[in-house]
C-alpha cells in the first residue's frame, strides 16, 4: 500500500468538491399492485439524469433491507431535494428519499 503523507492528504482534500448523496428507501406503497411500472419510470428518469450529468453514480440495492438505492448527484442539497420530490416513485409513495451533503474527488468513478 502506498504511503500517504499529511501533505499528500492536504493536496488531495483541496481538490474535492461538494456533491449530494441520496438514499432511497422503500416507501409505504412499495410492493403494492401498480408499483412496478412506477419504478420503471423512476429508472427511466435516472437514465435521463445520468445523461444530463446530474446523477453521477447510481446504485440500486437489491437485498432484503429497506434501502432501495443510493445515488451521488452533482448539485446542492436543496436542488437535489427538489429534484427528488418530483421523482415519480417518490411522488407515488413507492420510495422515500434522504439527501445529504458530501464531498468527493471529481473524476472518481466505479471500475468498468
Phi, psi and omega per residue, in radians:
X1 nan 2.405 -3.139
X2 -1.203 2.475 3.067
X3 -1.432 2.232 3.120
X4 -1.916 2.116 -3.132
X5 -1.503 2.958 3.057
X6 -1.052 -0.712 3.109
X7 -1.104 -0.730 3.076
X8 -0.991 -0.809 -3.123
X9 -1.085 -0.784 3.140
X10 -1.056 -0.731 3.128
X11 -1.136 -0.750 -3.119
X12 -1.218 -0.731 3.136
X13 -1.063 -0.605 3.134
X14 -1.122 -0.328 -3.118
X15 -1.613 -0.093 -3.110
X16 -1.241 2.806 3.050
X17 -2.435 2.888 -3.085
X18 -1.390 2.458 3.033
X19 -2.365 3.102 3.059
X20 -2.167 2.221 3.094
X21 -1.693 2.266 3.114
X22 -1.948 2.294 3.021
X23 -1.981 2.127 3.098
X24 -1.780 2.376 3.076
X25 -2.175 2.787 3.085
X26 -1.127 2.313 3.125
X27 -1.619 -3.102 -3.085
X28 -1.117 -0.398 -3.129
X29 -1.755 0.116 3.124
X30 -1.107 2.329 3.123
X31 1.518 -0.128 3.100
X32 -1.287 2.736 3.034
X33 -0.982 2.408 -3.132
X34 1.576 -0.092 -3.127
X35 -1.279 -0.601 -3.069
X36 -1.024 -0.804 3.110
X37 -1.129 -0.517 3.104
X38 -1.206 -0.739 3.079
X39 -1.095 -0.663 3.097
X40 -1.034 -0.762 3.128
X41 -1.224 -0.585 3.014
X42 -1.026 -0.786 3.111
X43 -1.104 -0.724 3.107
X44 -1.042 -0.739 3.131
X45 -1.114 -0.693 3.092
X46 -1.060 -0.718 3.088
X47 -1.054 -0.722 3.125
X48 -1.153 -0.720 3.119
X49 -1.139 -0.624 3.055
X50 -1.126 -0.780 -3.122
X51 -1.081 -0.561 3.121
X52 -1.423 -0.149 -3.140
X53 1.478 0.113 3.116
X54 -1.420 -0.745 -3.135
X55 -1.669 1.780 -3.012
X56 -1.438 -0.678 3.118
X57 -2.418 2.261 3.104
X58 -2.211 2.291 -3.089
X59 -2.363 1.648 2.997
X60 -1.112 2.525 3.138
X61 -1.995 2.237 -3.026
X62 -2.157 0.822 3.058
X63 -1.925 -2.947 -3.075
X64 -1.500 0.120 -3.129
X65 -1.379 3.101 3.089
X66 -1.514 -0.052 3.137
X67 -1.465 2.196 -3.112
X68 -1.687 -0.441 -3.138
X69 3.060 2.918 3.040
X70 -2.338 2.644 3.099
X71 -2.553 2.593 3.044
X72 -1.959 2.130 -3.071
X73 -1.979 2.552 2.968
X74 -1.538 1.928 -3.120
X75 2.712 2.956 3.135
X76 -1.358 2.818 3.108
X77 -1.015 -0.788 -3.127
X78 -1.100 -0.775 3.136
X79 -1.080 -0.795 -3.090
X80 -1.263 -0.593 3.059
X81 -1.081 -0.783 3.083
X82 -1.053 -0.762 3.128
X83 -1.061 -0.773 -3.115
X84 -1.212 -0.556 3.102
X85 -1.124 -0.345 3.103
X86 -1.628 -0.043 3.117
X87 -1.118 2.360 -3.085
X88 -1.049 -0.619 -3.132
X89 -1.291 -0.595 3.087
X90 -1.228 -0.805 3.128
X91 -1.032 -0.605 -3.110
X92 -1.479 -0.100 -3.119
X93 1.381 0.191 3.088
X94 -1.333 -0.590 3.080
X95 -2.259 2.673 2.955
X96 -2.153 2.707 -3.049
X97 -2.266 2.720 2.949
X98 -2.228 2.515 3.076
X99 -2.170 2.293 -3.114
X100 -2.258 2.445 3.039
X101 -1.241 2.504 3.073
X102 -2.609 2.968 3.100
X103 -2.254 2.568 3.068
X104 -2.713 -3.123 -3.096
X105 -1.691 2.141 3.074
X106 -0.947 2.373 -3.132
X107 1.649 -0.229 3.065
X108 -1.049 2.512 -3.105
X109 -2.713 2.800 3.037
X110 -1.298 2.584 3.128
X111 -1.199 2.631 3.117
X112 -1.174 nan nan
